[in-house]
Amino acid sequence: MAASSKTSLERTRRLAQSLGAKEPNNPLETYMKLMVTLILLLSVSACAVAPADSGGKAGGDTAVVCHKGKKTLELPRDAAKAHLDHGDRVGPC
């Protein structure tokens, strides 16, 4: 490592310690915390839901249907009627 890099790293460490940050004791612990944080972030971002009245990708006259109790679909009214006829229900799941 170059001398300037070491100096910069030391300054950063001193600043972090002065702000109350602890030096990580175990690299595995740091890695695991990072992985848990990323997994939680990804799982929360996967839960984002678009509003049903957003104009919809089906366009115009649509209905929201709970398909097989598992998946919310936004369908044209004709297709929604066919889904309701075989047991799906109106509204999001």
Residue frames as qw, qx, qy, qz and C-alpha x, y, z in Angstrom:
[[0.000, 0.889, 0.457, 0.000, 0.00, 0.00, 0.00],
 [0.369, 0.579, -0.039, 0.726, 1.28, 3.46, -0.80],
 [0.298, -0.127, -0.506, 0.799, 2.24, 5.77, 2.04],
 [0.261, -0.092, -0.030, -0.960, -0.51, 8.24, 1.20],
 [0.646, -0.255, -0.574, -0.434, -3.10, 5.45, 1.24],
 [0.567, -0.240, -0.680, 0.398, -1.95, 4.29, 4.67],
 [0.096, -0.052, -0.301, 0.947, -2.08, 7.84, 5.99],
 [0.444, -0.156, -0.274, -0.839, -5.56, 8.35, 4.59],
 [0.674, -0.258, -0.678, -0.139, -6.72, 5.03, 6.04],
 [0.427, -0.187, -0.603, 0.647, -5.35, 5.94, 9.46],
 [0.132, -0.033, 0.101, -0.986, -7.08, 9.35, 9.36],
 [0.591, -0.213, -0.467, -0.622, -10.34, 7.64, 8.46],
 [0.637, -0.248, -0.709, 0.175, -9.96, 5.14, 11.31],
 [0.247, -0.114, -0.462, 0.844, -9.18, 7.90, 13.82],
 [0.326, -0.109, -0.114, -0.932, -12.20, 9.90, 12.67],
 [0.664, -0.245, -0.601, -0.370, -14.47, 6.86, 12.93],
 [0.550, -0.231, -0.670, 0.442, -13.19, 6.10, 16.44],
 [0.054, -0.028, -0.284, 0.957, -13.70, 9.70, 17.53],
 [0.504, -0.135, -0.245, -0.817, -17.30, 9.43, 16.37],
 [0.641, -0.216, 0.550, -0.489, -17.77, 6.32, 18.48],
 [0.866, 0.297, -0.297, -0.272, -17.46, 3.69, 15.76],
 [0.726, -0.441, 0.527, 0.032, -15.90, 0.40, 16.79],
 [0.210, 0.510, -0.763, -0.336, -13.29, -1.36, 14.73],
 [0.911, 0.009, -0.185, -0.368, -14.82, -4.63, 13.49],
 [0.531, -0.524, 0.661, -0.087, -13.38, -7.52, 15.51],
 [0.580, 0.027, 0.804, 0.129, -14.29, -10.28, 13.15],
 [0.164, 0.261, -0.513, -0.801, -14.42, -9.96, 9.36],
 [0.136, -0.259, -0.929, -0.226, -16.95, -12.81, 9.22],
 [0.028, -0.596, -0.628, 0.500, -19.23, -10.91, 11.60],
 [0.109, 0.519, -0.119, -0.839, -19.03, -7.82, 9.40],
 [0.157, 0.082, -0.788, -0.590, -19.73, -9.90, 6.29],
 [0.097, -0.409, -0.906, 0.044, -22.73, -11.59, 7.91],
 [0.050, 0.616, 0.394, -0.680, -24.19, -8.25, 9.02],
 [0.156, 0.393, -0.404, -0.811, -23.82, -6.96, 5.48],
 [0.154, -0.091, -0.907, -0.381, -25.50, -10.06, 4.02],
 [0.038, -0.530, -0.788, 0.311, -28.42, -9.87, 6.47],
 [0.094, 0.586, 0.112, -0.797, -28.87, -6.18, 5.67],
 [0.181, 0.255, -0.618, -0.722, -28.87, -6.86, 1.92],
 [0.119, -0.263, -0.946, -0.147, -31.33, -9.74, 2.25],
 [0.017, 0.607, 0.610, -0.509, -33.70, -7.62, 4.32],
 [0.119, 0.516, -0.155, -0.834, -33.41, -4.74, 1.88],
 [0.176, 0.092, -0.787, -0.584, -34.15, -6.98, -1.09],
 [0.087, -0.397, -0.912, 0.051, -37.10, -8.67, 0.61],
 [0.066, 0.635, 0.404, -0.655, -38.63, -5.32, 1.55],
 [0.159, 0.442, -0.361, -0.806, -38.12, -3.91, -1.93],
 [0.096, -0.084, -0.916, -0.380, -39.79, -6.99, -3.42],
 [0.010, 0.525, 0.791, -0.313, -42.94, -6.12, -1.46],
 [0.098, 0.315, -0.063, -0.942, -43.53, -2.86, -3.31],
 [0.325, 0.508, 0.798, 0.019, -47.04, -2.77, -4.74],
 [0.026, 0.109, 0.342, 0.933, -48.28, -0.57, -7.57],
 [0.394, 0.266, 0.441, -0.761, -51.65, 1.06, -6.98],
 [0.422, 0.338, 0.833, 0.118, -54.50, -0.70, -8.78],
 [0.317, 0.852, 0.386, -0.154, -55.95, 2.55, -10.16],
 [0.340, -0.573, 0.335, 0.666, -52.74, 3.63, -11.92],
 [0.477, 0.582, -0.312, -0.580, -54.27, 3.41, -15.38],
 [0.843, -0.060, 0.528, -0.087, -53.03, -0.14, -15.63],
 [0.151, -0.384, 0.743, 0.527, -51.06, -1.99, -18.21],
 [0.331, 0.381, 0.855, 0.121, -54.24, -3.63, -19.49],
 [0.016, 0.100, 0.287, 0.953, -55.48, -0.14, -20.34],
 [0.394, -0.276, -0.306, -0.821, -58.82, 1.56, -19.84],
 [0.750, -0.323, -0.003, -0.577, -61.64, -0.53, -18.39],
 [0.490, 0.244, -0.812, 0.204, -59.98, -2.98, -16.00],
 [0.757, -0.556, -0.041, -0.340, -60.72, -4.89, -12.81],
 [0.023, 0.544, -0.783, 0.300, -58.45, -6.17, -10.04],
 [0.913, -0.132, -0.244, -0.300, -58.88, -9.88, -9.32],
 [0.424, -0.550, 0.705, -0.145, -57.34, -12.21, -6.71],
 [0.736, 0.332, -0.520, -0.280, -56.27, -15.18, -8.84],
 [0.804, -0.055, -0.585, 0.087, -56.41, -18.53, -6.99],
 [0.625, -0.771, -0.118, 0.011, -55.99, -16.68, -3.68],
 [0.786, -0.260, 0.105, 0.551, -52.30, -16.13, -4.47],
 [0.400, -0.022, 0.294, 0.868, -51.73, -13.43, -7.07],
 [0.219, 0.730, 0.311, -0.568, -53.33, -10.05, -7.68],
 [0.406, 0.213, 0.609, 0.647, -54.08, -9.46, -11.37],
 [0.262, 0.577, 0.118, -0.765, -55.34, -6.37, -13.18],
 [0.343, 0.177, 0.837, 0.387, -57.34, -7.58, -16.17],
 [0.273, -0.099, -0.373, -0.881, -59.70, -6.24, -18.83],
 [0.589, -0.064, 0.372, -0.715, -63.32, -6.58, -17.62],
 [0.854, 0.191, -0.308, -0.374, -64.07, -9.46, -20.02],
 [0.575, 0.278, -0.728, 0.250, -61.11, -11.48, -18.78],
 [0.159, -0.243, 0.639, -0.713, -61.97, -10.64, -15.16],
 [0.769, -0.021, 0.077, -0.634, -65.48, -12.04, -15.67],
 [0.828, 0.210, -0.513, -0.081, -64.02, -15.32, -16.93],
 [0.303, 0.288, -0.738, 0.529, -61.76, -15.49, -13.85],
 [0.425, -0.168, 0.446, -0.770, -64.67, -14.79, -11.51],
 [0.845, 0.065, -0.211, -0.487, -66.67, -17.57, -13.21],
 [0.817, 0.116, -0.553, 0.116, -64.03, -20.14, -12.23],
 [0.732, -0.517, -0.390, 0.214, -63.70, -19.10, -8.59],
 [0.422, 0.122, -0.201, 0.876, -61.34, -16.12, -8.39],
 [0.174, -0.785, -0.527, 0.275, -62.55, -13.11, -6.38],
 [0.216, 0.863, 0.113, 0.443, -62.73, -9.37, -6.93],
 [0.347, -0.913, 0.187, -0.107, -60.04, -7.24, -5.30],
 [0.309, 0.645, -0.673, 0.190, -56.38, -7.70, -4.38],
 [0.793, -0.139, -0.584, 0.102, -55.20, -10.81, -2.54]]
